[in-house]
C-alpha cells in the first residue's frame, strides 16, 4: 500500500473519531450543566420545604393547636391561598402539602421536587349526647367541655348540679335551658343532680366533647 493510499484510508477514521469526540464532549457538558442546575435548585427546594413544614407544625402555626399536633378542623379549611399567606417563603414555588395519602393544599404541580416529612398528630373533636335517667352520671376522662340542657316537666325541677362534688349550677326554682360547663380532661367527671323527684328521660341532656387523635405523616414537596 502506497503512502497516498494509506493516508486516504486513515482520513475517514479520523473524521469518525472527531465526530465521536464532539458528541461525547457535548453530552458531557450537557450532563454537567444539568447536574449544576440540579445542585443549585435542590438546596433552595429543601430550604423552602423545611421552612414550610416547620411553620405548619409550630404551636402558633396556621393549622396547629400545639407543637406537632394539628387541629383537624383547621386542616379541613386549609388550602393553597392560606398556604401562600401563612408561608411567604414559599412564594414563587410549586408547593404540595399532604397528610398521609391525602392532599391538603397545593400551589402548583410539585411533582419531582424535594420532599420533607414530619410525624404529626391530627386531633379532631367528637361530640356525644346522653340523657341520664338517674341523679348521677359519669363522663369519661378527656371530656373537655359539656353543654347541659335542662327541660323540666311534670313537676320535676333540678335545683342543683354538682361536678366532682362541687356546686356548678344552682337555682332554687329549678334550672332551665342550656349551660356551658368546663371540665377537667385529666380525670373522669362525676355529675350529680339535686331534685325532689326523679330525673326522667329528656329532663336533662348532656352533650360533651372528647378529642380524638390520629398519628400520620405531614409531607411538604417543593418544586422550583
C-alpha positions as CSV (number, residue, x, y, z in Angstrom):
1,X,0.0,0.0,0.0
2,X,1.4,3.4,-1.0
3,X,1.7,6.3,1.4
4,X,-1.1,8.1,-0.6
5,X,-3.5,5.1,-0.2
6,X,-2.7,4.7,3.5
7,X,-3.5,8.4,4.1
8,X,-6.8,8.2,2.2
9,X,-7.8,5.2,4.3
10,X,-6.9,7.0,7.6
11,X,-8.9,10.1,6.9
12,X,-12.4,8.6,7.4
13,X,-11.3,7.0,10.6
14,X,-10.0,10.4,11.9
15,X,-13.3,12.0,10.8
16,X,-15.3,9.5,12.7
17,X,-13.2,9.9,15.8
18,X,-13.6,13.6,15.7
19,X,-17.4,13.3,15.4
20,X,-17.5,10.9,18.3
21,X,-15.3,13.1,20.4
22,X,-17.6,16.1,19.7
23,X,-20.7,14.1,20.6
24,X,-19.1,12.9,23.9
25,X,-17.9,16.4,24.8
26,X,-21.3,17.9,24.1
27,X,-23.0,15.1,26.1
28,X,-20.6,15.6,29.0
29,X,-21.2,19.4,29.0
30,X,-24.9,18.8,28.9
31,X,-24.8,16.4,31.8
32,X,-22.6,18.8,33.7
33,X,-24.9,21.7,33.2
34,X,-27.9,19.6,34.3
35,X,-26.0,18.5,37.4
36,X,-25.0,22.0,38.3
37,X,-28.6,23.3,37.7
38,X,-30.0,20.5,39.9
39,X,-27.4,21.1,42.6
40,X,-28.3,24.8,42.6
41,X,-32.0,24.1,42.7
42,X,-32.2,21.4,45.3
43,X,-30.8,23.4,48.3
44,X,-33.5,26.1,47.7
45,X,-36.2,23.5,47.4
46,X,-35.1,21.8,50.6
47,X,-34.8,25.1,52.4
48,X,-38.3,26.1,51.4
49,X,-39.8,22.7,52.1
50,X,-38.2,22.6,55.6
51,X,-39.4,26.1,56.4
52,X,-42.9,25.3,55.3
53,X,-43.1,22.1,57.3
54,X,-41.7,23.8,60.3
55,X,-44.3,26.6,60.1
56,X,-47.2,24.2,59.7
57,X,-46.2,22.1,62.8
58,X,-45.3,25.1,65.0
59,X,-47.5,25.7,68.0
60,X,-48.5,29.1,66.6
61,X,-48.8,27.8,63.0
62,X,-52.0,28.1,60.9
63,X,-53.2,24.5,61.5
64,X,-51.7,23.5,64.8
65,X,-53.1,23.6,68.4
66,X,-49.8,22.6,69.9
67,X,-46.4,21.8,68.5
68,X,-46.7,18.8,66.1
69,X,-50.4,18.5,66.9
70,X,-52.7,19.7,64.1
71,X,-56.3,20.8,64.5
72,X,-58.4,18.6,62.2
73,X,-61.0,21.4,61.6
74,X,-58.2,23.9,60.6
75,X,-56.7,21.3,58.3
76,X,-60.1,20.8,56.6
77,X,-60.2,24.5,55.8
78,X,-56.6,24.8,54.7
79,X,-55.9,25.5,51.0
80,X,-53.4,26.9,48.6
81,X,-54.4,30.6,49.3
82,X,-54.0,30.0,53.0
83,X,-50.7,28.3,52.4
84,X,-49.3,31.3,50.5
85,X,-50.4,33.7,53.2
86,X,-49.0,31.6,56.0
87,X,-45.6,30.8,54.4
88,X,-44.3,33.8,52.4
89,X,-41.1,31.9,51.8
90,X,-43.0,29.5,49.5
91,X,-43.9,32.3,47.1
92,X,-42.7,31.5,43.6
93,X,-42.5,27.8,44.2
94,X,-44.9,24.9,43.5
95,X,-45.8,23.5,46.9
96,X,-47.8,20.4,47.7
97,X,-48.8,19.6,51.3
98,X,-50.1,16.1,52.2
99,X,-51.3,14.3,55.3
100,X,-50.9,10.6,54.8
101,X,-52.2,9.9,51.3
102,X,-54.5,13.0,51.2
103,X,-53.6,16.3,49.6
104,X,-54.3,19.2,52.0
105,X,-53.1,22.2,49.9
106,X,-51.2,22.9,46.7
107,X,-49.9,25.9,44.9
108,X,-48.9,24.1,41.7
109,X,-47.5,20.9,40.3
110,X,-44.7,19.9,42.6
111,X,-44.1,16.5,41.0
112,X,-40.3,15.7,41.1
113,X,-39.5,18.3,43.7
114,X,-37.8,17.9,47.1
115,X,-39.9,16.5,50.0
116,X,-39.6,17.0,53.7
117,X,-41.7,14.7,56.1
118,X,-42.7,15.2,59.7
119,X,-44.5,12.9,62.0
120,X,-47.6,14.6,63.5
121,X,-50.8,14.0,65.4
122,X,-54.1,15.2,63.9
123,X,-56.7,16.0,66.6
124,X,-60.4,16.1,66.0
125,X,-63.3,16.5,68.4
126,X,-66.1,14.0,68.8
127,X,-69.4,15.2,70.4
128,X,-71.6,12.7,72.2
129,X,-75.0,13.3,73.8
130,X,-76.6,11.4,76.7
131,X,-79.9,11.8,78.6
132,X,-79.4,10.5,82.1
133,X,-82.3,8.8,83.9
134,X,-80.8,8.9,87.4
135,X,-79.4,11.6,89.6
136,X,-75.8,10.5,88.9
137,X,-73.8,10.2,85.7
138,X,-70.2,9.8,84.9
139,X,-68.4,11.3,81.9
140,X,-65.2,9.7,80.6
141,X,-61.7,11.0,81.1
142,X,-60.6,13.5,78.4
143,X,-64.0,15.2,78.1
144,X,-63.1,18.8,77.8
145,X,-66.4,20.6,77.9
146,X,-70.1,20.0,78.1
147,X,-73.4,21.7,77.3
148,X,-76.1,20.7,79.8
149,X,-79.7,21.5,78.9
150,X,-82.5,21.3,81.4
151,X,-86.0,20.8,80.3
152,X,-88.1,20.3,83.4
153,X,-91.6,18.8,83.1
154,X,-94.3,17.0,85.0
155,X,-93.4,19.0,88.1
156,X,-89.7,17.8,88.0
157,X,-87.2,20.5,88.8
158,X,-83.4,20.1,89.1
159,X,-82.2,22.8,91.5
160,X,-78.5,22.0,91.8
161,X,-75.9,20.3,89.6
162,X,-72.6,19.3,91.2
163,X,-69.4,18.3,89.3
164,X,-67.0,16.2,91.2
165,X,-68.8,17.2,94.4
166,X,-68.5,21.0,93.7
167,X,-71.6,23.0,93.0
168,X,-71.5,24.3,89.5
169,X,-75.2,25.3,88.9
170,X,-78.0,26.2,91.3
171,X,-81.4,27.8,91.1
172,X,-84.0,27.5,93.9
173,X,-86.9,27.5,91.4
174,X,-85.2,25.0,89.1
175,X,-82.6,25.1,86.4
176,X,-83.9,25.6,82.9
177,X,-82.3,26.0,79.5
178,X,-78.6,25.3,78.3
179,X,-75.5,25.9,80.3
180,X,-71.8,25.6,79.2
181,X,-69.7,23.7,81.7
182,X,-65.9,23.4,81.6
183,X,-64.5,20.1,82.6
184,X,-61.1,18.8,83.7
185,X,-59.9,16.4,81.0
186,X,-57.4,14.5,83.1
187,X,-59.9,12.5,85.1
188,X,-63.4,11.1,84.9
189,X,-66.2,13.6,85.7
190,X,-68.9,12.7,88.2
191,X,-72.1,14.8,87.8
192,X,-74.9,14.7,90.4
193,X,-78.3,16.4,90.3
194,X,-80.4,17.6,93.3
195,X,-84.1,17.2,92.6
196,X,-87.2,16.4,94.7
197,X,-88.4,13.9,92.1
198,X,-86.9,11.6,89.6
199,X,-84.6,12.6,86.7
200,X,-86.8,11.4,83.8
201,X,-85.6,10.7,80.3
202,X,-85.3,14.1,78.5
203,X,-85.3,16.2,81.7
204,X,-81.5,16.6,81.3
205,X,-79.4,16.3,78.2
206,X,-75.6,16.5,78.3
207,X,-73.6,17.0,75.1
208,X,-69.9,16.6,75.8
209,X,-66.7,16.8,73.7
210,X,-63.8,14.5,73.7
211,X,-60.6,14.8,71.5
212,X,-59.6,12.0,69.1
213,X,-56.0,11.9,67.8
214,X,-54.6,10.1,64.8
215,X,-50.9,9.7,64.1
216,X,-49.8,10.4,60.5
217,X,-47.1,11.9,58.3
218,X,-47.1,15.5,57.0
219,X,-45.3,15.7,53.7
220,X,-44.2,19.0,52.1
221,X,-43.0,18.9,48.5
222,X,-41.4,21.9,46.8
223,X,-40.5,22.2,43.2
224,X,-38.7,25.2,41.7
